[in-house]
Amino acid sequence: MELEGRLVDASNTTLRAFVTADGVTVRCVYKPIRGERPLWDFPDGTLAGREVAAYAVSEATGWDVVPPTVLRDGPLGPGACQLWVDEVENERVGFVAADALPPGWLTIAAAQDDDGEAYLLAHADDVALQRMALFDVVINNADRKGGHVLNLADGSLRGVDHGVCFHVDNKLRTVLWGWVGRPVPPDERGVLQGLRGDLDGELGARLHELLAADEVAATAERLDRLLTAGVFPRPRPGRPAVPWPPI
């Protein structure tokens, strides 16, 4: 691994690097465990494993929500190593003027800027974002900001920054609330049913290598509740539903 530079806006040590194997070199994001800031609600030194666990769940769904992510030793010790994704300027989540909501977009919240201008926090109504929203419910993503949704040149989406996921308590904080109360589409429900079976098999075994046993059990319980309800969940009262900052 050859370090290229640091992403200074990240809350934890996050480095861009090149990794080479079998004569192939690619750019990656490297997050060493020793650079993780302590959190009051997540055990120290576990964020890298959660990043890899999120990729394992993504792979099991076949939705390609998370770029390839592995645990790898690097110049600053072991950490999460994720394939770098080049994004394009084609946002599907963000703030828009209150009188200029794009067709087909769903409103999440109203806001004002420092000058009192009215805006809406909103996102597109499309299948890729729907799948990402369901994925976040399953992994209990506590930090789905708009900036964590990357648009690729081929029109697909990827999600990044999954270090604060898989907590046993409900911590879902996301900007993807546009489908609250709507039925989960049949195709996506079928994938989730398959995922539930995988949790009792190979996927569950892999998650036990990366997470605590009660966190794996809580993942299965969340998936069971989602399948039983059959609809996109509502925010829990008494706790923030949207991360700050949202973007």
DOVOKE-724594 format. One record per residue (C-alpha): residue in one letter; residue number from 1; y, z, x. Coordinates in steps of 0.1 Angstrom, whole numbers. Layout:
DOVOKE-724594
[A, NUM, [Y, Z, X]]
...
END
This chain:
DOVOKE-724594
[M, 1, [0, 0, 0]]
[E, 2, [34, -10, 13]]
[L, 3, [64, 8, -3]]
[E, 4, [93, -14, -14]]
[G, 5, [118, 11, -29]]
[R, 6, [124, 39, -54]]
[L, 7, [133, 36, -91]]
[V, 8, [161, 61, -91]]
[D, 9, [165, 64, -129]]
[A, 10, [130, 79, -133]]
[S, 11, [127, 116, -139]]
[N, 12, [97, 118, -115]]
[T, 13, [92, 102, -81]]
[T, 14, [85, 65, -91]]
[L, 15, [82, 39, -63]]
[R, 16, [78, 2, -63]]
[A, 17, [52, -11, -39]]
[F, 18, [29, -39, -29]]
[V, 19, [-9, -33, -30]]
[T, 20, [-34, -56, -13]]
[A, 21, [-71, -59, -18]]
[D, 22, [-95, -87, -9]]
[G, 23, [-66, -109, 3]]
[V, 24, [-46, -106, -30]]
[T, 25, [-12, -89, -30]]
[V, 26, [5, -77, -62]]
[R, 27, [36, -56, -69]]
[C, 28, [29, -22, -85]]
[V, 29, [46, 10, -97]]
[Y, 30, [33, 40, -77]]
[K, 31, [38, 75, -91]]
[P, 32, [25, 101, -66]]
[I, 33, [12, 134, -81]]
[R, 34, [33, 154, -55]]
[G, 35, [64, 138, -70]]
[E, 36, [58, 150, -105]]
[R, 37, [84, 175, -118]]
[P, 38, [69, 206, -135]]
[L, 39, [70, 207, -173]]
[W, 40, [68, 237, -195]]
[D, 41, [43, 222, -219]]
[F, 42, [20, 200, -196]]
[P, 43, [-1, 214, -168]]
[D, 44, [13, 206, -133]]
[G, 45, [-2, 176, -115]]
[T, 46, [-17, 160, -146]]
[L, 47, [7, 132, -154]]
[A, 48, [-10, 106, -132]]
[G, 49, [-43, 112, -149]]
[R, 50, [-27, 108, -183]]
[E, 51, [-12, 75, -173]]
[V, 52, [-47, 63, -164]]
[A, 53, [-62, 77, -195]]
[A, 54, [-37, 58, -216]]
[Y, 55, [-48, 26, -199]]
[A, 56, [-84, 34, -206]]
[V, 57, [-77, 38, -244]]
[S, 58, [-56, 6, -243]]
[E, 59, [-85, -13, -227]]
[A, 60, [-109, 1, -253]]
[T, 61, [-87, -13, -282]]
[G, 62, [-84, -47, -266]]
[W, 63, [-47, -47, -275]]
[D, 64, [-34, -48, -239]]
[V, 65, [-8, -22, -246]]
[V, 66, [-8, -7, -211]]
[P, 67, [-7, -27, -178]]
[P, 68, [-37, -21, -155]]
[T, 69, [-35, 14, -141]]
[V, 70, [-57, 33, -116]]
[L, 71, [-56, 64, -96]]
[R, 72, [-51, 55, -60]]
[D, 73, [-42, 72, -27]]
[G, 74, [-9, 60, -12]]
[P, 75, [17, 69, 14]]
[L, 76, [27, 101, -6]]
[G, 77, [-9, 110, -16]]
[P, 78, [-29, 103, -47]]
[G, 79, [-11, 91, -78]]
[A, 80, [-10, 65, -106]]
[C, 81, [-8, 29, -95]]
[Q, 82, [2, 5, -123]]
[L, 83, [6, -33, -121]]
[W, 84, [43, -43, -121]]
[V, 85, [53, -62, -152]]
[D, 86, [82, -86, -152]]
[E, 87, [101, -84, -185]]
[V, 88, [125, -108, -202]]
[E, 89, [156, -103, -222]]
[N, 90, [141, -104, -257]]
[E, 91, [144, -70, -270]]
[R, 92, [124, -60, -301]]
[V, 93, [137, -24, -301]]
[G, 94, [173, -12, -298]]
[F, 95, [207, -4, -313]]
[V, 96, [223, -31, -334]]
[A, 97, [256, -32, -353]]
[A, 98, [252, -17, -387]]
[D, 99, [262, -50, -404]]
[A, 100, [241, -72, -381]]
[L, 101, [205, -61, -386]]
[P, 102, [183, -90, -375]]
[P, 103, [161, -105, -402]]
[G, 104, [127, -88, -403]]
[W, 105, [138, -57, -384]]
[L, 106, [132, -21, -397]]
[T, 107, [158, 6, -395]]
[I, 108, [149, 40, -379]]
[A, 109, [182, 59, -378]]
[A, 110, [220, 54, -382]]
[A, 111, [243, 61, -353]]
[Q, 112, [279, 58, -341]]
[D, 113, [294, 51, -307]]
[D, 114, [323, 70, -291]]
[D, 115, [348, 48, -310]]
[G, 116, [332, 55, -344]]
[E, 117, [315, 21, -347]]
[A, 118, [284, 22, -369]]
[Y, 119, [251, 12, -354]]
[L, 120, [214, 13, -364]]
[L, 121, [184, 22, -343]]
[A, 122, [159, -4, -353]]
[H, 123, [129, -25, -343]]
[A, 124, [112, -57, -352]]
[D, 125, [84, -58, -377]]
[D, 126, [56, -75, -358]]
[V, 127, [19, -70, -351]]
[A, 128, [23, -61, -314]]
[L, 129, [47, -33, -321]]
[Q, 130, [25, -21, -350]]
[R, 131, [-4, -18, -326]]
[M, 132, [17, 0, -301]]
[A, 133, [28, 25, -328]]
[L, 134, [-9, 31, -337]]
[F, 135, [-18, 35, -301]]
[D, 136, [9, 61, -297]]
[V, 137, [-4, 81, -326]]
[V, 138, [-39, 82, -310]]
[I, 139, [-27, 92, -276]]
[N, 140, [0, 115, -290]]
[N, 141, [28, 99, -270]]
[A, 142, [57, 123, -266]]
[D, 143, [81, 97, -251]]
[R, 144, [81, 62, -266]]
[K, 145, [116, 51, -258]]
[G, 146, [128, 16, -264]]
[G, 147, [130, 11, -227]]
[H, 148, [93, 18, -224]]
[V, 149, [86, -13, -245]]
[L, 150, [85, -44, -222]]
[N, 151, [88, -79, -234]]
[L, 152, [69, -105, -214]]
[A, 153, [77, -142, -210]]
[D, 154, [46, -152, -230]]
[G, 155, [59, -132, -260]]
[S, 156, [35, -103, -256]]
[L, 157, [45, -67, -252]]
[R, 158, [34, -39, -228]]
[G, 159, [42, -2, -229]]
[V, 160, [48, 20, -198]]
[D, 161, [54, 56, -189]]
[H, 162, [25, 74, -206]]
[G, 163, [26, 106, -184]]
[V, 164, [34, 129, -214]]
[C, 165, [5, 120, -237]]
[F, 166, [-27, 136, -249]]
[H, 167, [-13, 171, -256]]
[V, 168, [-34, 192, -280]]
[D, 169, [-3, 199, -301]]
[N, 170, [14, 172, -321]]
[K, 171, [42, 159, -299]]
[L, 172, [46, 124, -312]]
[R, 173, [82, 112, -304]]
[T, 174, [88, 75, -308]]
[V, 175, [113, 49, -318]]
[L, 176, [85, 30, -337]]
[W, 177, [87, 48, -371]]
[G, 178, [94, 16, -392]]
[W, 179, [60, 16, -409]]
[V, 180, [59, 52, -422]]
[G, 181, [36, 55, -452]]
[R, 182, [24, 19, -450]]
[P, 183, [-13, 12, -450]]
[V, 184, [-29, 4, -416]]
[P, 185, [-38, -33, -417]]
[P, 186, [-75, -40, -420]]
[D, 187, [-79, -57, -386]]
[E, 188, [-62, -27, -368]]
[R, 189, [-82, -3, -388]]
[G, 190, [-114, -20, -377]]
[V, 191, [-103, -16, -341]]
[L, 192, [-95, 21, -346]]
[Q, 193, [-130, 26, -361]]
[G, 194, [-145, 10, -330]]
[L, 195, [-124, 32, -308]]
[R, 196, [-137, 63, -326]]
[G, 197, [-172, 53, -317]]
[D, 198, [-162, 47, -281]]
[L, 199, [-148, 82, -279]]
[D, 200, [-184, 95, -284]]
[G, 201, [-196, 72, -257]]
[E, 202, [-183, 56, -225]]
[L, 203, [-146, 60, -232]]
[G, 204, [-150, 97, -240]]
[A, 205, [-169, 102, -207]]
[R, 206, [-141, 85, -188]]
[L, 207, [-114, 106, -206]]
[H, 208, [-133, 137, -196]]
[E, 209, [-128, 127, -160]]
[L, 210, [-90, 125, -165]]
[L, 211, [-81, 151, -192]]
[A, 212, [-91, 186, -202]]
[A, 213, [-120, 189, -227]]
[D, 214, [-98, 202, -255]]
[E, 215, [-74, 172, -250]]
[V, 216, [-103, 147, -254]]
[A, 217, [-114, 166, -286]]
[A, 218, [-78, 165, -299]]
[T, 219, [-77, 128, -294]]
[A, 220, [-108, 123, -315]]
[E, 221, [-93, 146, -342]]
[R, 222, [-61, 126, -343]]
[L, 223, [-80, 94, -347]]
[D, 224, [-101, 109, -375]]
[R, 225, [-70, 120, -394]]
[L, 226, [-54, 86, -390]]
[L, 227, [-85, 68, -403]]
[T, 228, [-89, 93, -432]]
[A, 229, [-52, 89, -442]]
[G, 230, [-53, 51, -438]]
[V, 231, [-15, 49, -434]]
[F, 232, [11, 52, -407]]
[P, 233, [20, 89, -403]]
[R, 234, [53, 105, -411]]
[P, 235, [73, 126, -386]]
[R, 236, [63, 162, -386]]
[P, 237, [91, 184, -400]]
[G, 238, [108, 210, -377]]
[R, 239, [106, 190, -344]]
[P, 240, [124, 160, -330]]
[A, 241, [108, 127, -341]]
[V, 242, [127, 104, -317]]
[P, 243, [130, 109, -279]]
[W, 244, [163, 114, -263]]
[P, 245, [178, 91, -252]]
[P, 246, [161, 67, -276]]
[I, 247, [165, 38, -252]]
END
